[in-house]
Amino acid sequence: MFAVGHISLGYLIAKIVQKPLKTRINLPLIFLLSIIPDVDLLIPTLEHRGITHSLLVLTIAFVPFFAIYRKNSLPYFAALIQHSIIGDLPTNGGAQMLWPLTDHVYGLGIEQYGIHGIALELASFLLALAVLVATNDWRTLFQHKISNLLLVIPSGVILVSMVIGVRVTVPRVLLIPHMVLLAIFAASIFKLVLTKK
């Protein structure tokens, strides 16, 4: 899955988990966590969809947050692990979900660049956009909160994947959804930086 799909699914899953817990979520942090496993794309020595996509590694890394924030950490954990489970498991590239126990790559074989993969990505984006608008969550991205600076990282990932195509090239049909997210994130960051409080 590409950045727009991971970010969209991370948001949707966090919203689903958030509702029964009756807890608030920090959207910029949700967006960041939803794509953080792809940090391996920027580290030449790491195999893509390896250690940073392991459910075991991600769970162990999240233990301190469970200890400190308890149930409030669940939407963030859900946004993080959806990257591997919902975003990358269905693809033909799969992920090393159980590393270091095994380096086996688990995948369901949906071609990421094929019609089904792209349709899943577009549907996730459109649904996330609809939920963002229907719940007025988009407004929180334009409030004066320092946490909005976290959007720099998802913005950078989107920009790098669209322009440079570091180890992954975004299909043309997905450029518009990527640009929409980039525009929302950039507007949020600029509003924060340019507005004096």
N, C-alpha and C positions, 0 to 999 in steps of 0.2 A: 504494500500500500504506500501511497505517496503522502507527503506532509498534510495536504488538505484533508485526506481521509482520516489519518491518525488524529489530527486536531479535532475534527468533527465528531468522530466516534468517542474520543476522550471526553469531550463536553457532554455528549448524549448519555454516556454511561455514568458519568459523575452526577448528572441530573437525576437519573433513575435511582442511584444509590442514595443520593441526598434526601430525596422526598420522604421515605419512611423514617429516616433518622432525624428529620426536622432540624437539620443543621444548615448553616450558610456555607457557601463555597467561595473561594477566591478564584475568579475566572482566569486571570493571568497565570496563576500557579497551575491550574488545571490544564491550560493550553501548553504550558511548558512541560509538565510531567507527561503529557500525552505523546510528545515527540522526543523526549530525552533519551530513550533507548537508541535512537539513530545517531547519537554522538559518535558511534563507531564509524560512521561515514567520514568523519573528520580526522580520525586517527588511523594513519596508514598501516600500522602494525596490527590493528584489530580486524578480525574477520567480520564482515557485515552479517548481522543477525546471529551473532555468536553470544559471547558472555553478557553483553548488555541487553540481550533479549531473553535471557534465562529467567524463568519464573522463580527458580530457587534463589538466584543472585538478587533479583529485584525484591523478593520477599524478605530476605535477610537484611538487605540495605534499608528496608522500611521498618524493621523491628523497633528502632528508637522512636519513630513517629507514632507507632502503635502504643508504645509504653507511655509516651507523653500526652498524646492527643486522643487516645482511645478511639471511640466510635467516630469522632470528628475526622479522623484520618482516613476512614474508609472510602469516601468519594475520591480522594487523591490517589489512594492505592488502586482503586478501580480504573481511574484514568491512566495510570501508569501501566498496569498489566494488560489492559485492553489492547495496547500496542502490539504485543506478541500474540495474544489469544485471538482477538477479533480481527486485528489489522493484518498480521503477517501469517498466521497459521493457515488461513484459507488459500494463500497464494502458492504458486508452484515453487517459489523460492523457500518458503517455510522459515523456520527458526530453530535454533538449538535451545529448545524450551527447558530441557533438564540438565544443561551443563552445570556443574562439572561431573555429574553422575554418568552422563553419556554425551557424546558429541553428535548423536543422531539428529538429523534435521527433520522436524515434523512439519508437514505441509499437506494441504488437501488438493493441490493441483490446479487451482484457478489461475489462469494466465493473467498476470498483473497488467500487461499491456493489451489484453484481449477485451472483447466487448463486455464480458461479465465482470471482470475486475474494474473496468472503468465505470460501468453502470453502478456497481456497488459504491464506488468512490463518489460519484455524482449524487447518488441518492442520499448518502450519509451527509454530504455537504448541504444539500437542499433541506433535509430534515433538521439539521443543526441550525441552519440559518432561520428556518421557520420557528423553531423553539426559542432561539435567541431573541427574536422579535416578539413572539407571543408572550413570553415571560418577562419582557422588558429587561432582560439581562444585558442587552446591548448598552443600556444606559449606564450600567455600573462601569463599563469600560471607559466612560467619559467623565467619571467623577475624579476629583483630585485625590488620587491614592498613589502613594509611592510604589506600591506593588505593581502598578501598570508598567513600570520599567522592566518587569520580567518579560513583557511582550517583545523586547528587543531580541531575545533568543529565538522564539518561534518565527519572528519576522526574518531574522537572519537565515534560518533554515529554509524558509519558503523562498527567499531571494536567491540563496545559493543553489537550491535545487532547480529553480526556474532558469536562472541565467547561466550558471556555470555547469550544472548537471554533474556535481561531484559524485561519481560512481553510480548515480541513478539519474536518468533523464526523464523529466515529466512529459507525458504525452500532450500534444497541442490542445486537445479537447479539454484538458484539465488546467490549462493556463489561466483561464478566466476565473474559476473558483479560487485558485491560488492568489490571483491578483486581488480578488475581493477581500479575502482574509488579510492579505498584506496591507491593503488600503485601510481596513478597520483598525488593525493593530498600529499602523503608522500614525493614523489620526489620533488614536488614544495616547500614544507616546508624545506626539507633538503638542497635544492639548495640555498634557501634564507639564511638559518642559516649558512651554510658553506662557502658561498661566501662573501668576504669582498668587500665593495664598497668604 
